[in-house]
Amino acid sequence: MKRFLYYFVQGLLLFIPVIITFAILFKVFDFFSGIFSFFGFSSNTLLNTVLGLILSLSVIALMGVLASSLVFKHFFNWMEEKLEHAPLIRHIYSPIKDFTGAFVGNKKRFNKPVLVTVDKLNSIQQLGFITQTDLSDLGIKERVAVYLPLSYSLSGKLIIVPTEQIQKVDKDAPEVMKFIISGGVTDVD
Protein backbone atom coordinates (compact mmCIF):
# COMPACT_ATOMS: atom_id res chain seq x y z
CA MET A 1 0.00 0.00 0.00
CA LYS A 2 2.90 2.38 0.76
CA ARG A 3 4.38 1.71 -2.65
CA PHE A 4 1.04 2.45 -4.35
CA LEU A 5 0.72 5.69 -2.38
CA TYR A 6 4.28 6.66 -3.34
CA TYR A 7 3.59 6.05 -7.03
CA PHE A 8 0.25 7.82 -6.78
CA VAL A 9 1.89 10.95 -5.33
CA GLN A 10 4.64 10.81 -7.98
CA GLY A 11 1.93 10.57 -10.63
CA LEU A 12 0.14 13.57 -9.15
CA LEU A 13 3.34 15.62 -9.20
CA LEU A 14 3.65 14.93 -12.91
CA PHE A 15 -0.05 14.99 -13.74
CA ILE A 16 -1.26 18.12 -11.94
CA PRO A 17 0.83 20.79 -13.77
CA VAL A 18 0.18 19.07 -17.10
CA ILE A 19 -3.55 18.75 -16.56
CA ILE A 20 -3.87 22.32 -15.27
CA THR A 21 -2.09 23.60 -18.37
CA PHE A 22 -4.29 21.53 -20.68
CA ALA A 23 -7.43 22.50 -18.76
CA ILE A 24 -6.62 26.19 -19.12
CA LEU A 25 -5.87 25.82 -22.83
CA PHE A 26 -9.07 23.80 -23.32
CA LYS A 27 -11.15 26.40 -21.48
CA VAL A 28 -9.67 29.22 -23.57
CA PHE A 29 -10.31 27.23 -26.74
CA ASP A 30 -13.81 26.28 -25.60
CA PHE A 31 -14.61 29.92 -24.79
CA PHE A 32 -13.59 31.26 -28.21
CA SER A 33 -15.12 28.32 -30.05
CA GLY A 34 -18.36 28.96 -28.15
CA ILE A 35 -18.34 32.62 -29.18
CA PHE A 36 -18.31 31.63 -32.85
CA SER A 37 -21.11 29.13 -32.31
CA PHE A 38 -23.19 31.55 -30.20
CA PHE A 39 -23.05 34.45 -32.63
CA GLY A 40 -23.61 32.11 -35.56
CA PHE A 41 -20.65 33.17 -37.67
CA SER A 42 -20.92 29.78 -39.25
CA SER A 43 -23.24 26.83 -38.95
CA ASN A 44 -20.31 24.54 -39.71
CA THR A 45 -19.00 23.04 -36.45
CA LEU A 46 -15.59 22.26 -37.97
CA LEU A 47 -15.16 25.87 -39.11
CA ASN A 48 -16.14 27.16 -35.65
CA THR A 49 -13.60 24.79 -34.10
CA VAL A 50 -10.81 25.96 -36.42
CA LEU A 51 -11.69 29.62 -35.87
CA GLY A 52 -11.77 28.99 -32.10
CA LEU A 53 -8.33 27.36 -32.24
CA ILE A 54 -6.85 30.21 -34.31
CA LEU A 55 -8.35 32.85 -32.03
CA SER A 56 -7.17 30.98 -28.90
CA LEU A 57 -3.59 30.81 -30.16
CA SER A 58 -3.76 34.45 -31.22
CA VAL A 59 -5.05 35.63 -27.83
CA ILE A 60 -2.35 33.68 -25.98
CA ALA A 61 0.34 35.14 -28.26
CA LEU A 62 -1.19 38.61 -27.78
CA MET A 63 -1.00 38.13 -24.00
CA GLY A 64 2.71 37.38 -24.44
CA VAL A 65 3.18 40.52 -26.51
CA LEU A 66 1.29 42.64 -23.97
CA ALA A 67 3.19 41.11 -21.04
CA SER A 68 6.44 42.03 -22.80
CA SER A 69 5.41 45.60 -23.57
CA LEU A 70 6.41 48.42 -21.27
CA VAL A 71 2.85 49.70 -20.97
CA PHE A 72 1.29 46.45 -19.73
CA LYS A 73 4.33 45.03 -17.93
CA HIS A 74 3.49 46.95 -14.75
CA PHE A 75 -0.10 45.73 -14.83
CA PHE A 76 0.94 42.10 -15.25
CA ASN A 77 3.55 42.45 -12.50
CA TRP A 78 0.87 43.92 -10.19
CA MET A 79 -1.54 41.09 -11.07
CA GLU A 80 1.18 38.48 -10.55
CA GLU A 81 2.06 39.95 -7.15
CA LYS A 82 -1.59 39.75 -6.09
CA LEU A 83 -1.82 36.11 -7.20
CA GLU A 84 1.39 35.23 -5.35
CA HIS A 85 0.03 36.69 -2.10
CA ALA A 86 -3.59 35.54 -2.32
CA PRO A 87 -4.48 32.83 0.23
CA LEU A 88 -4.81 29.35 -1.29
CA ILE A 89 -4.19 30.63 -4.83
CA ARG A 90 -0.52 31.30 -4.07
CA HIS A 91 0.01 27.62 -3.23
CA ILE A 92 -1.16 26.68 -6.70
CA TYR A 93 0.02 29.61 -8.81
CA SER A 94 3.57 30.09 -7.48
CA PRO A 95 4.81 26.50 -7.86
CA ILE A 96 3.32 26.21 -11.36
CA LYS A 97 4.88 29.54 -12.34
CA ASP A 98 8.28 28.56 -10.89
CA PHE A 99 8.19 25.11 -12.48
CA THR A 100 7.24 26.53 -15.87
CA GLY A 101 9.83 29.28 -15.57
CA ALA A 102 12.54 26.72 -14.85
CA PHE A 103 12.11 25.29 -18.35
CA VAL A 104 11.11 28.31 -20.46
CA GLY A 105 11.33 32.09 -20.33
CA ASN A 106 14.02 34.41 -19.07
CA LYS A 107 14.59 32.65 -15.74
CA LYS A 108 15.60 29.20 -16.94
CA ARG A 109 17.02 27.27 -14.00
CA PHE A 110 18.25 24.13 -15.70
CA ASN A 111 20.97 25.78 -17.77
CA LYS A 112 24.14 24.81 -15.85
CA PRO A 113 24.72 21.06 -16.30
CA VAL A 114 27.16 19.51 -13.84
CA LEU A 115 28.52 16.16 -12.80
CA VAL A 116 28.16 15.65 -9.04
CA THR A 117 30.20 13.16 -7.03
CA VAL A 118 27.60 11.60 -4.73
CA ASP A 119 29.80 8.78 -3.41
CA LYS A 120 33.54 9.53 -3.25
CA LEU A 121 34.46 6.09 -1.97
CA ASN A 122 33.01 4.30 -5.01
CA SER A 123 33.48 7.22 -7.46
CA ILE A 124 29.76 7.39 -8.22
CA GLN A 125 28.59 10.51 -9.99
CA GLN A 126 25.25 11.87 -11.20
CA LEU A 127 24.33 14.43 -13.83
CA GLY A 128 22.31 17.40 -12.65
CA PHE A 129 21.82 21.14 -12.90
CA ILE A 130 22.94 23.89 -10.55
CA THR A 131 19.81 25.80 -9.52
CA GLN A 132 21.26 28.09 -6.82
CA THR A 133 24.85 29.10 -6.21
CA ASP A 134 24.17 31.32 -3.19
CA LEU A 135 22.49 29.59 -0.26
CA SER A 136 23.37 32.22 2.33
CA ASP A 137 19.66 32.95 2.88
CA LEU A 138 19.43 29.43 4.31
CA GLY A 139 22.60 29.88 6.36
CA ILE A 140 24.53 27.50 4.10
CA LYS A 141 27.98 28.52 2.89
CA GLU A 142 30.35 27.09 0.28
CA ARG A 143 27.69 24.78 -1.13
CA VAL A 144 25.38 24.89 -4.11
CA ALA A 145 21.91 23.51 -4.83
CA VAL A 146 21.87 20.89 -7.56
CA TYR A 147 18.72 19.40 -9.06
CA LEU A 148 19.09 15.78 -10.11
CA PRO A 149 16.32 14.85 -12.59
CA LEU A 150 15.10 11.27 -12.58
CA SER A 151 15.05 9.20 -15.75
CA TYR A 152 11.71 8.73 -17.54
CA SER A 153 10.09 11.32 -15.31
CA LEU A 154 9.81 15.06 -14.74
CA SER A 155 10.51 14.57 -11.07
CA GLY A 156 13.86 14.63 -9.36
CA LYS A 157 15.57 15.54 -6.14
CA LEU A 158 17.42 18.55 -4.86
CA ILE A 159 20.75 18.02 -3.13
CA ILE A 160 23.10 20.47 -1.45
CA VAL A 161 26.74 19.67 -2.16
CA PRO A 162 30.14 21.26 -1.60
CA THR A 163 31.39 23.12 -4.67
CA GLU A 164 34.46 20.88 -4.89
CA GLN A 165 32.20 17.91 -5.67
CA ILE A 166 30.89 19.67 -8.78
CA GLN A 167 32.38 19.30 -12.24
CA LYS A 168 31.03 21.44 -15.08
CA VAL A 169 29.67 19.56 -18.09
CA ASP A 170 30.54 21.33 -21.33
CA LYS A 171 27.36 20.44 -23.25
CA ASP A 172 24.09 22.23 -23.97
CA ALA A 173 21.66 22.00 -21.07
CA PRO A 174 18.73 20.66 -23.18
CA GLU A 175 20.96 17.87 -24.53
CA VAL A 176 22.02 16.88 -21.01
CA MET A 177 18.39 16.96 -19.83
CA LYS A 178 17.35 14.68 -22.72
CA PHE A 179 20.21 12.33 -21.84
CA ILE A 180 19.15 12.15 -18.18
CA ILE A 181 15.41 11.81 -18.85
CA SER A 182 16.05 9.05 -21.39
CA GLY A 183 18.02 7.04 -18.86
CA GLY A 184 21.22 7.56 -20.84
CA VAL A 185 20.02 6.01 -24.09
CA THR A 186 19.78 9.26 -26.10
CA ASP A 187 22.92 10.35 -27.92
CA VAL A 188 24.30 13.76 -26.98
CA ASP A 189 25.13 15.94 -29.98
N, C-alpha and C positions, 0 to 999 in steps of 0.2 A: 504494500500500500504506500509506503514511503517513496519507493521508486516511481510509482505512478504519479504521486503528488509532485515529485521533483520534475518529472517530464512534463506534467501539466503546466507547472509554473514556467518552465523554460519555453514551452509552446506559447503561453500567454505573452511572455516578453517579446517573442518574435511576432506574434499574431496581432497584438493590440495596436502598435504603431502602423502596421500595414493596413489593417482593417479600418482604422480611423482615417487614414489618408484616402483609401478607396471610398469610404462612406462619404467623405466630404466631396470628393470629385463626383461621385454619383449624384449627390444632392444638388450640386451646382448644375450638372448636366440635366438632371430631372427638372430642375426649376426652369432653365432656358428652353428645354424641349416642351415643357408644359405651356410656356408663354406662346410658342408658335401654334400649338394645338388649340389653346384657348381663344386666341384672336383669329383663328381660322386662316392663317396665311396660306395654308395648303391643306387639302383634305388627305393628302398622301402621307401616311405615317412614316414611311422611310425618309421622305424629304424633311419632315419635321425633326426626325432623329438626327439627320445629317446637319441641318441648320442648328439644332441644339448643341451638337458636338462642336461645330465651328465656333459658335458664339461662346461656349464654355471655355474653349482654349483661348479665344481672343480676350475674354474678360480676365482670365488668370494671367495672361501675358501683360495685359494693361495694368493689372494690380502690381506686377513686377516693375513696369515702367514708372508708375506713380510712386511706388515705394523707393525707387532710386532717384526720383527727382527731388530737387532742393525744396520745392514748395510743399510737397506732401510728406517728405521725410520726417518732419517734426510731428505731424499728425500721427503717422504710423508708429513713431517712437513713443508718443504719449499713449496711444492705444495699447501698444505692447507692454509698457510699464504698468498700465492698469490691469491687464490680463495676468501679469506676473505677480501682482500683489493681491488679486482677488481670492478670497477664501475658496477652497475646493478647486476652482479653475486653475490656480497656479500649479497644483500638483499634477495636473494633466498637461497643461500648455507648456510649462517650462521644460520638462524632460523631453517632450516631443520636439520642441524647438531646438534644444541642445543636441539631441540625437541627430536630427536632420542637418543641423549646422555642422556637425562633425564630418559629414560626408560631402556636403555641397555648400556653396556660398563663399563668403570672404573669410570665415572663421574655421576653415578646415582643420581638424585636429589630428587626423591620421595622415600626416604628411612628412613625418620624420621616422622612417623605418630603422629599426635597430635590432641587433642580435644581443640577447640578454643571457648571461650565464646564470642559470638558476640552481645549478649543482656543481660547485667547483671540484669536489672530490671525483666525480665521474665525468667531468667536462660536458655536462648536458646544457644545451642552450636552446632558447626559444626565440622566434621572430615576433616582434611586436612594434608598437609605435609610441614614441614619447608624446604624452599629452600635456604634461606640465613639467617645466624645468625649475620652477620656484615654488617650493612647498613651505615657505616661511610662515604663511598664514596658518598652517597647521602645526607650526612649531617644529618642523622637520628640516634639517639642514644637510647639505651635501648629498642629497638623494633626489631622484626624479621619479615621476609617475609614468609608468609604462603600461599601456593597454595591450593585452595578449588575446587577440581574437581566437576563437575556437574554429576548427575546421567544420565545414558543412553546416554553418550556423552564423547568425549575426550576433550571437552572444560572445562573451569573453570574460576575462577577469582583469582587474587592475592590481598591479603590484608596485610596491615602492622599493627601489633598489639603489644601492650606491652607484655613483656615476662611473666608478672604475669597472663595474660589471657590465657596462654598456659598450657595444661596438657598433659604429655607424655602418649601415648597409647602403652601398652606393648604387641604388636602383630606384626607379620611380615608385612612389608609394602605392599607386593603384596596382602595379604589377606584383608588388610584394603582398598586398591584400588578397589579390586573386590566388596567389601561390598558397597563402595560409588557408584561405577559405576552402580551396580545393583539396586540402590535405596533402599538398606537395606534388600533386600530379600534373598541374598546369606548368607549362614551360614559361620561364621568365625571359622576355625579350631583352 
